[in-house]
Amino acid sequence: MNNANKSILCLFFLMLCYISSTAQLQVVADRADATYEAGELMHFLVTSPTTGPLTYTIRYDERSAILVEGTIDVVAGQTARIPFQEFEPGFVLCRVTQFGASNLAAAAFSPYDIAPYEEEPADFDAFWASMKAQLASIPMDVQIWQHSATNLSTTYQVNMANIEGRRVYGYLSIPNGTGPFPATLVMPPFGSGPNHVKPENYITEQTGMMVFSLSIHNAVPSTGDFNAYQPNNYDQKDGNYYRFGLLGAVRAIDYIFSRPEFDGTNMMVMGVSQGGGLSISIAGLDQRIKMMINSISALCQHSGLRYGKTMGHPYFIFKSRTEEGSAAHEANTVEATKYYDAMNFAKRFKGPSLTYMSYEDVTCPAGTVFAANNQLTESKVIFHRREEGHDSPDYWLGRFDFIRTHFPMTQNAPVGTNTTTGYQITASNDATTAVNTPISVTATMTLNGINQTYPVYWEKVSGPGGVRFNNPEQANTMVQFDTPGEYLLRITATDDNFPASDAKWVTLVDYVKVIVQ
């Protein structure tokens, strides 16, 4: 074969590769942010390289019942439309299948109005106060030795006493040099194998913070725990395995506060997946946490399946139905898991937060993450990914920006010169006014310390009467109320100035509480 023929064959092969990589079965919501008001008609748009019938299902998540299913004929290269309406706040997933190929798209309906399906237990605070008192009665019994060191940090392996004869295991990394330092607790993702939890000294060296990387299991992290997640009597409020994990986190915070290198104030928590849900939970459980970062979080909206809706990992009610099959066990599970639902902890956290969520996440569905996030009523930033699954690519670097915003001393971290501070929103202070007496509400948005003019919208979250804004689409506006009582107002700003191919955007949210007399 001569060189000319080889070149033609190579070009033909490359063209085939390009066609096969770009001509695929696709489904996407007909709006760039895949977000609609409840009751609004939307369409999923389907394209295929192949002419022929296509089946579809629409459901809240992959463990709930199918809401709509059907078959449509698709012409290659042409867009077909699947109409859908959802009348309650939540997310749906549309899965299309044709000749063995499959694709998935998500749509959100009034996501900022997604609320808990169940009331929290009346004794929620009393239960956790008793658990923390039980832990406090046990001496810490700290065992610590050096694990490793670099020219920038020193890492120690630590274990301490937990309740019921268990131990708390983890790694503490401390910057070399003169403190005091802020600190963060890193909560672990799901898993229990050897080295599932590792030292996080790279975070220490990127931020200049003390970092405690926590295991929730009763074994040295390097060996793993063959009895992890057992016993787990999740139909009993004091039998859930996560009780050990959350109390272990409290113990780790106790220990950080005992260290002379800690600055005594600036304590935060962060985590991904299971670690994200645990981060929300410990932020609400322990008031020493000043800031919280979570990503694609588990442990949210456990009771969803009871109402035929979306539920969060680890799917307690689904497990009850498939493993126990008893109505009594399911009812007990609903009640008991309320004590371990991140939604109920979230409303107790009073500090800034950063959340990452992925709309096509079938492991920790976005609707459950929103349910917890909606209970956070302080300044917060949310990164949205429309077409990401159980992943959060923006998290790994973006969290450092948020840390530098709220813990300014970390801008002098020993590694790197990146001083970007990410997004921040600050609304006006809570206020008191009289009926029909206008007051001013304001908000400032920044990106890397520079003021921004993003599109905004003010609205009432709660309150007994009507609220009228002079212009709800201005960051600084006047508002008045027609009925006495307590009101919660929310401003939401959106930055969607990203390439369309990224399919992402950022919202900045803050709240103002107003007492009307």
Buried (B, 14 or more C-beta within 10 A) or exposed (E): EEEEEEEEEEEEEEEEEEEEEEBEBBBBBBBEBBBBEBEBEBBBBBBBBBEEEBEBBBBBBEBBEEBBEEEBEBEEEEBBEBEBEBEBBBBBBBBBBBEEBEBBBBBBBBBBBBEBBBEBBEEBEEBBEEBBEEBEEBEBEBEEEEBEBBEBBBBBBBBBBBBEEBBBBBBBBBBEEEBBBBBBBBBBBBBBEEEBBBBBBBBBBBBBBBBBBBBBBBBBBBEBBEEBBEEBBBBBBEEBBBBBBBBBBBBBBBBBEEBEBBBEEBBBBBBBBBBBBBBBBBBBBBEBBBBBBBBBBBBBBBBBBBBEBBBBBBBBBBBBBEEBEEEEBBBBBBBBBBBBBBBBBBBBBEBBBBBBBBBBBBBBBBBBBBBBBBBBBBBBBBBBBBBBBBBBBBBEEBBBBBBBBBBEBBBEBBEEEEBBBBBBBBBBEEBEBEEEEBBEBBBBBBBBEEEBEBEBBBEBBEBEEEBEBBEBEBBEBEBBBEEEBEBBBBBBBBBBEEEEEEBBBBBBBBBBBBEBE
